[in-house]
Amino acid sequence: MTLDSIIFDLDGTLWDTTASCASAWNQCYEKRGIDTRITQKDMHSHMGLDAKQLQERFPMDESKGSTSDFLQDCLDTVVRKVQSDHPQLYPYVDEGLHALAKKFPLFIVSNCQANYIETFLEKTGYHDLFTDFESFGRSLQPKEKNIQSIVERNHLKAPVYVGDTEGDYVSAQSAKVPFIHVTYGFGSVQGDMPTFSSFRDLFTFLSSQEKQ
């Protein structure tokens, strides 16, 4: 594989915020007097969905308020919760990213809400490691379009996208960008692609690739 850049998914690939997300959603349910509660494990199947997909999955009883207002409250509360908490980076992400950034330009594309990637960069101090990023919350475009936007505006010729879910794989294929799957995240993927069970193994592979 010859590369000129690496584009990363965020949740399930670089860090795990499911505890903070579950807490934030439950705060929003409680505020509206709704008995529903979400566990950290429940959040695993929701990570990676964009706001439109979340709205379809969690329709609200209109007597408790509109679905769109509830969802926006949840997304805003998640950002505040993550800002105040200490989300967990996956093992070797810190060392690996610092080393990879010396060889390749790094990027992030996520289906997350606005200000979420920005929070990740602030919490980790990684502003200087990443050249550019895009999210559904900022562009209101699906992941494949956001991958294409990163490729086009940064004039990338040989990028690779690294993610953990089937949606990541499908989006990368639609954007015509090779995909690498990390299995320690929140999803499984069917297909023929490089697959790694740890970020250290992923780093070893990526750092050994020829730079275009």
C-alpha angles and dihedrals in degrees: 000000000000114000139185096179146004124226116197133201110222116213112059091009108059104008145003118231098160094118092053092044093051091049092050094049091048091052089056093048091049092048089058095044093247116150095213116113129186125211127213088252091052089058092062092077092047098051113103095030118122123229094267092052092047091051090054092048096048110040112180130228097251090220086069094048138281121312092231093052092047092048093048090050090051093049093048091046091050091056092049091046093049090048091056097040132065106242117202122251112213114255115285094007092118096049092039097051093048090052096043092049089063090061107028137029107250128214139178128218117178138163089229129124125269115286093022099101087041088056091050091053092047095047093048100034089233098137091115094048097060124063097196143343141194135196139185089243092058101038101024086220129123119260096260090056091048091050088051090049092054091048094048101043093045094043093234117181104179111021128158126206119220119200146141108227142064088247090058090051094048092047093050091049091050089050090048092238121135114251134221119194125215111199098198092077133075106292150040126234131207114211147071110290142116108285129193133186097203138031089237090060090045090051092049090053097044095045090053094055122103115256115231 
